[in-house]
């Protein structure tokens, strides 16, 4: 029984010790492979990023303006609120 337990512990320890080594070797081998990225693709992606950023900024400005109008309307409604005093008994 002790031999079986020792065998299981040895297997677990070998897996725990060897797995990071195998993963590191695989990672190092993949990092050596260089894929050439076309500069035109990079430029197109940067242009898309700039377009998205400008569209987002425009949308945020519109939302901010609408929120300002909404706050102004709420303030006007609060100012126009009238307390009715004729129904007290």
BAFIZA-785222 format. One record per residue (C-alpha): x, y, z; residue number from 1. Coordinates in Angstrom, 3 decimals. Layout:
BEGIN
PT     east    north       up seq
PT        X        Y        Z NUM
...
***
This chain:
BEGIN
PT     east    north       up seq
PT    0.000    0.000    0.000   1
PT    2.850    2.323    0.825   2
PT    4.508    1.511   -2.496   3
PT    1.354    2.435   -4.383   4
PT    1.065    5.714   -2.478   5
PT    4.737    6.488   -3.138   6
PT    4.209    5.747   -6.835   7
PT    1.248    8.139   -7.041   8
PT    3.190   10.872   -5.243   9
PT    6.145   10.353   -7.587  10
PT    3.880   10.607  -10.644  11
PT    2.231   13.781   -9.351  12
PT    5.583   15.370   -8.489  13
PT    7.046   14.483  -11.884  14
PT    4.017   16.000  -13.649  15
PT    4.209   19.140  -11.511  16
PT    7.945   19.457  -12.113  17
PT    8.009   18.605  -15.822  18
PT    4.932   20.501  -17.021  19
PT    6.428   23.998  -16.558  20
PT    9.601   22.883  -18.329  21
PT    7.656   21.561  -21.339  22
PT    5.499   24.688  -21.452  23
PT    8.578   26.909  -21.296  24
PT   10.236   25.021  -24.145  25
PT    7.093   25.310  -26.261  26
PT    6.805   29.017  -25.479  27
PT   10.435   29.676  -26.345  28
PT   10.135   27.787  -29.624  29
PT    7.028   29.713  -30.628  30
PT    8.580   33.061  -29.772  31
PT   11.394   32.376  -32.259  32
PT    8.904   32.112  -35.124  33
PT    8.387   35.567  -36.566  34
PT    5.373   36.275  -38.672  35
PT    5.701   39.237  -40.973  36
PT    2.914   41.740  -40.508  37
PT    2.128   43.911  -43.471  38
PT    2.610   47.630  -42.657  39
PT   -0.514   48.411  -44.694  40
PT   -2.569   46.253  -42.339  41
PT   -1.095   48.023  -39.323  42
PT   -1.844   51.426  -40.880  43
PT   -5.417   50.345  -41.655  44
PT   -5.913   49.214  -38.046  45
PT   -4.528   52.498  -36.726  46
PT   -6.884   54.417  -39.026  47
PT   -9.796   52.339  -37.765  48
PT   -8.744   53.063  -34.171  49
PT   -8.642   56.781  -34.905  50
PT  -12.080   56.628  -36.520  51
PT  -13.533   54.727  -33.583  52
PT  -11.984   57.167  -31.119  53
PT  -13.334   60.225  -32.941  54
PT  -16.813   58.662  -33.277  55
PT  -16.791   57.789  -29.585  56
PT  -15.754   61.307  -28.606  57
PT  -18.515   62.785  -30.764  58
PT  -21.100   60.478  -29.231  59
PT  -19.905   61.311  -25.708  60
PT  -20.180   65.038  -26.451  61
PT  -23.756   64.539  -27.674  62
PT  -24.661   62.527  -24.592  63
PT  -23.103   65.168  -22.367  64
PT  -25.085   67.936  -24.091  65
PT  -28.336   65.963  -23.755  66
PT  -27.652   65.304  -20.077  67
PT  -27.045   69.019  -19.560  68
PT  -30.384   69.808  -21.232  69
PT  -32.078   67.162  -19.116  70
PT  -30.645   68.625  -15.905  71
PT  -31.789   72.083  -16.960  72
PT  -35.332   70.808  -17.615  73
PT  -35.409   69.085  -14.214  74
PT  -34.244   72.278  -12.536  75
PT  -36.972   74.235  -14.360  76
PT  -39.594   71.723  -13.240  77
PT  -38.417   71.929   -9.647  78
PT  -38.618   75.719   -9.796  79
PT  -42.119   75.550  -11.265  80
PT  -43.370   73.198   -8.546  81
PT  -46.148   74.856   -6.599  82
PT  -47.416   73.839   -3.201  83
PT  -51.207   73.781   -3.056  84
PT  -52.530   75.124    0.262  85
PT  -56.308   75.015   -0.112  86
PT  -57.047   71.445    0.884  87
PT  -55.874   71.395    4.503  88
PT  -58.550   70.734    7.089  89
***
